[in-house]
Amino acid sequence: MWVLCLSLKLLMQVYLMCFFSFFLLIFLVILLCRCVLACVCVETRVCTLYTEVIQSVGMQSLEK
């Protein structure tokens, strides 16, 4: 009888570990996606800022 109880306990531990690792995996994936999106947003923002600066400098040099 105790063998059954022990195996059930072990099974529950394995199940909980799998459950937590699954949640951790989802959390990491979401975090990674957010980081990638943030990086992309920053990159595009920097790019647009860069092109704006180039355009304004170009306009100023044309006005001169």
Buried (B, 14 or more C-beta within 10 A) or exposed (E): EEEEEEEEEEEEEEEEEEEEEEEEEEEEEEEEEEEEEEEEEEEEEEEEEEEEEEEEEEEEEEEE
